[in-house]
Amino acid sequence: MEDVTFGTRVLNGFLSVMIVVLIAILLAVIVSLILAAFGFF
């Protein structure tokens, strides 16, 4: 894996960030639904 280009590393980093962001959004939606179900909103 010594021939990994800069662009590939940037793309992999970008995809990793996107996955983290998507997970964070999903967790926020789930928490919001739980709070709404218990009547906090």
Secondary structure, DSSP 8 states (H G I E B T S, - for coil): -TT--HHHHHHHHHHHHHHHHHHHHHHHHHHHHHHHHTT--
